[in-house]
Amino acid sequence: MISSSSGPGLLFPKGSSGRSRSPWDSYGLLGDYEFKSKTHQDECSPEGLCKAAMYALYVKEELETWPEQKTRTRTWLTIGEAVENCRHAWMKDALVEGFCKWHNEKMNQGKGITDED
């Protein structure tokens, strides 16, 4: 998770479909993602309707310098810690309903993913 640039709390990195680079590059992470959470929820905001899709990233490299390091900090958390630190209810729901299910399936398949990952 990363620190919010608009106030206290932690958020999941987000990208834009119009970006030429991976959304993860801005946060100094290089890796692959293969999983799209089936959990999404509309949340009203002053700007209107927003939708979110969350992905599990297999981090291959954590860069020492990265574009947003002066305005944000990265924080590595277990899934449980991430749930506790989510700023919005839909984020908690996505982690609990989507990622915990995905994580448990990977553990049952012997993929070697642990809570410390």
Phi and psi in degrees as GROMACS dihedral restraints (atoms count N, CA, C in turn):
[ dihedral_restraints ]
;  ai    aj    ak    al  type     phi  dphi    fc
    3     4     5     6     1  -127.0    20    10
    4     5     6     7     1   158.2    20    10
    6     7     8     9     1   -72.3    20    10
    7     8     9    10     1   148.6    20    10
    9    10    11    12     1   -77.2    20    10
   10    11    12    13     1   141.8    20    10
   12    13    14    15     1   -86.7    20    10
   13    14    15    16     1    -8.3    20    10
   15    16    17    18     1  -110.9    20    10
   16    17    18    19     1    15.1    20    10
   18    19    20    21     1   150.9    20    10
   19    20    21    22     1  -174.3    20    10
   21    22    23    24     1   -70.4    20    10
   22    23    24    25     1   158.8    20    10
   24    25    26    27     1   110.8    20    10
   25    26    27    28     1   166.9    20    10
   27    28    29    30     1  -111.2    20    10
   28    29    30    31     1   147.6    20    10
   30    31    32    33     1  -133.1    20    10
   31    32    33    34     1   165.2    20    10
   33    34    35    36     1   -87.2    20    10
   34    35    36    37     1   140.6    20    10
   36    37    38    39     1   -57.4    20    10
   37    38    39    40     1   143.2    20    10
   39    40    41    42     1  -126.2    20    10
   40    41    42    43     1   158.6    20    10
   42    43    44    45     1  -126.6    20    10
   43    44    45    46     1  -178.7    20    10
   45    46    47    48     1  -130.4    20    10
   46    47    48    49     1   139.6    20    10
   48    49    50    51     1   -64.9    20    10
   49    50    51    52     1   -16.8    20    10
   51    52    53    54     1   -89.3    20    10
   52    53    54    55     1    -2.6    20    10
   54    55    56    57     1   -74.3    20    10
   55    56    57    58     1   145.8    20    10
   57    58    59    60     1   -86.5    20    10
   58    59    60    61     1   -19.7    20    10
   60    61    62    63     1  -111.0    20    10
   61    62    63    64     1   166.8    20    10
   63    64    65    66     1   -62.8    20    10
   64    65    66    67     1   141.5    20    10
   66    67    68    69     1   -59.7    20    10
   67    68    69    70     1   -24.6    20    10
   69    70    71    72     1   -74.0    20    10
   70    71    72    73     1   -26.4    20    10
   72    73    74    75     1   -57.5    20    10
   73    74    75    76     1   -36.9    20    10
   75    76    77    78     1   -61.3    20    10
   76    77    78    79     1   -24.1    20    10
   78    79    80    81     1  -105.8    20    10
   79    80    81    82     1    11.2    20    10
   81    82    83    84     1    73.7    20    10
   82    83    84    85     1    31.9    20    10
   84    85    86    87     1  -124.1    20    10
   85    86    87    88     1   134.2    20    10
   87    88    89    90     1  -119.2    20    10
   88    89    90    91     1   133.9    20    10
   90    91    92    93     1   179.7    20    10
   91    92    93    94     1  -168.3    20    10
   93    94    95    96     1  -123.3    20    10
   94    95    96    97     1   143.2    20    10
   96    97    98    99     1  -126.7    20    10
   97    98    99   100     1   136.9    20    10
   99   100   101   102     1  -123.9    20    10
  100   101   102   103     1   -11.7    20    10
  102   103   104   105     1  -112.5    20    10
  103   104   105   106     1   129.5    20    10
  105   106   107   108     1  -112.1    20    10
  106   107   108   109     1   122.6    20    10
  108   109   110   111     1   -62.7    20    10
  109   110   111   112     1   136.0    20    10
  111   112   113   114     1   -83.2    20    10
  112   113   114   115     1    -4.1    20    10
  114   115   116   117     1   -89.6    20    10
  115   116   117   118     1   116.9    20    10
  117   118   119   120     1  -146.1    20    10
  118   119   120   121     1   154.4    20    10
  120   121   122   123     1  -148.2    20    10
  121   122   123   124     1   139.5    20    10
  123   124   125   126     1   -75.4    20    10
  124   125   126   127     1   137.0    20    10
  126   127   128   129     1  -131.9    20    10
  127   128   129   130     1   126.6    20    10
  129   130   131   132     1   -73.3    20    10
  130   131   132   133     1   143.3    20    10
  132   133   134   135     1  -142.9    20    10
  133   134   135   136     1   165.1    20    10
  135   136   137   138     1   -56.2    20    10
  136   137   138   139     1   -29.3    20    10
  138   139   140   141     1   -82.6    20    10
  139   140   141   142     1   -11.6    20    10
  141   142   143   144     1   123.0    20    10
  142   143   144   145     1  -154.5    20    10
  144   145   146   147     1   -82.0    20    10
  145   146   147   148     1   138.1    20    10
  147   148   149   150     1  -133.6    20    10
  148   149   150   151     1   148.8    20    10
  150   151   152   153     1  -126.2    20    10
  151   152   153   154     1   152.7    20    10
  153   154   155   156     1  -137.3    20    10
  154   155   156   157     1   144.9    20    10
  156   157   158   159     1  -122.7    20    10
  157   158   159   160     1   137.4    20    10
  159   160   161   162     1  -115.0    20    10
  160   161   162   163     1   145.8    20    10
  162   163   164   165     1  -129.3    20    10
  163   164   165   166     1   144.3    20    10
  165   166   167   168     1   -86.9    20    10
  166   167   168   169     1   129.8    20    10
  168   169   170   171     1  -107.9    20    10
  169   170   171   172     1   125.5    20    10
  171   172   173   174     1   -85.8    20    10
  172   173   174   175     1   101.3    20    10
  174   175   176   177     1   -73.4    20    10
  175   176   177   178     1   123.6    20    10
  177   178   179   180     1   -98.7    20    10
  178   179   180   181     1   -28.0    20    10
  180   181   182   183     1  -154.8    20    10
  181   182   183   184     1   137.3    20    10
  183   184   185   186     1  -109.9    20    10
  184   185   186   187     1   113.8    20    10
  186   187   188   189     1   -76.4    20    10
  187   188   189   190     1   144.1    20    10
  189   190   191   192     1   -74.6    20    10
  190   191   192   193     1   -34.1    20    10
  192   193   194   195     1  -120.4    20    10
  193   194   195   196     1   143.9    20    10
  195   196   197   198     1  -156.6    20    10
  196   197   198   199     1   154.5    20    10
  198   199   200   201     1   -53.9    20    10
  199   200   201   202     1   -38.9    20    10
  201   202   203   204     1  -102.3    20    10
  202   203   204   205     1    17.7    20    10
  204   205   206   207     1   -67.2    20    10
  205   206   207   208     1   -21.6    20    10
  207   208   209   210     1   -79.2    20    10
  208   209   210   211     1   -19.5    20    10
  210   211   212   213     1  -115.2    20    10
  211   212   213   214     1   -10.8    20    10
  213   214   215   216     1  -139.5    20    10
  214   215   216   217     1   156.3    20    10
  216   217   218   219     1  -120.1    20    10
  217   218   219   220     1   148.0    20    10
  219   220   221   222     1   -94.4    20    10
  220   221   222   223     1   143.4    20    10
  222   223   224   225     1  -134.1    20    10
  223   224   225   226     1   124.6    20    10
  225   226   227   228     1   -93.2    20    10
  226   227   228   229     1   127.1    20    10
  228   229   230   231     1  -133.7    20    10
  229   230   231   232     1   154.1    20    10
  231   232   233   234     1   -72.0    20    10
  232   233   234   235     1   168.9    20    10
  234   235   236   237     1   -60.2    20    10
  235   236   237   238     1   -42.9    20    10
  237   238   239   240     1   -61.3    20    10
  238   239   240   241     1   -43.5    20    10
  240   241   242   243     1   -65.2    20    10
  241   242   243   244     1   -38.1    20    10
  243   244   245   246     1   -63.0    20    10
  244   245   246   247     1   -42.7    20    10
  246   247   248   249     1   -58.6    20    10
  247   248   249   250     1   -44.4    20    10
  249   250   251   252     1   -63.9    20    10
  250   251   252   253     1   -29.2    20    10
  252   253   254   255     1   -98.6    20    10
  253   254   255   256     1     2.3    20    10
  255   256   257   258     1   -64.9    20    10
  256   257   258   259     1   138.5    20    10
  258   259   260   261     1   -82.5    20    10
  259   260   261   262     1   -27.9    20    10
  261   262   263   264     1  -125.3    20    10
  262   263   264   265     1   149.0    20    10
  264   265   266   267     1   -61.2    20    10
  265   266   267   268     1   -36.6    20    10
  267   268   269   270     1   -65.1    20    10
  268   269   270   271     1   -30.3    20    10
  270   271   272   273     1   -67.2    20    10
  271   272   273   274     1   -43.9    20    10
  273   274   275   276     1   -60.9    20    10
  274   275   276   277     1   -44.8    20    10
  276   277   278   279     1   -59.9    20    10
  277   278   279   280     1   -43.4    20    10
  279   280   281   282     1   -63.4    20    10
  280   281   282   283     1   -41.2    20    10
  282   283   284   285     1   -66.5    20    10
  283   284   285   286     1   -48.1    20    10
  285   286   287   288     1   -69.2    20    10
  286   287   288   289     1   -49.6    20    10
  288   289   290   291     1   -81.2    20    10
  289   290   291   292     1   -31.3    20    10
  291   292   293   294     1   -98.7    20    10
  292   293   294   295     1   -61.8    20    10
  294   295   296   297     1   -72.6    20    10
  295   296   297   298     1   -36.4    20    10
  297   298   299   300     1   -64.9    20    10
  298   299   300   301     1   -40.4    20    10
  300   301   302   303     1   -63.5    20    10
  301   302   303   304     1   -46.4    20    10
  303   304   305   306     1   -60.7    20    10
  304   305   306   307     1   -45.2    20    10
  306   307   308   309     1   -60.8    20    10
  307   308   309   310     1   -46.3    20    10
  309   310   311   312     1   -63.4    20    10
  310   311   312   313     1   -38.5    20    10
  312   313   314   315     1   -63.5    20    10
  313   314   315   316     1   -41.2    20    10
  315   316   317   318     1   -64.3    20    10
  316   317   318   319     1   -40.5    20    10
  318   319   320   321     1   -64.3    20    10
  319   320   321   322     1   -41.9    20    10
  321   322   323   324     1   -67.1    20    10
  322   323   324   325     1   -25.9    20    10
  324   325   326   327     1   -87.0    20    10
  325   326   327   328     1    -1.6    20    10
  327   328   329   330     1    71.6    20    10
  328   329   330   331     1    33.2    20    10
  330   331   332   333     1   -78.7    20    10
  331   332   333   334     1    -6.2    20    10
  333   334   335   336     1    79.9    20    10
  334   335   336   337     1    16.5    20    10
  336   337   338   339     1   -86.5    20    10
  337   338   339   340     1   131.7    20    10
  339   340   341   342     1  -119.8    20    10
  340   341   342   343     1   169.3    20    10
  342   343   344   345     1   -62.5    20    10
  343   344   345   346     1   -22.6    20    10
  345   346   347   348     1   -79.5    20    10
  346   347   348   349     1   -11.1    20    10
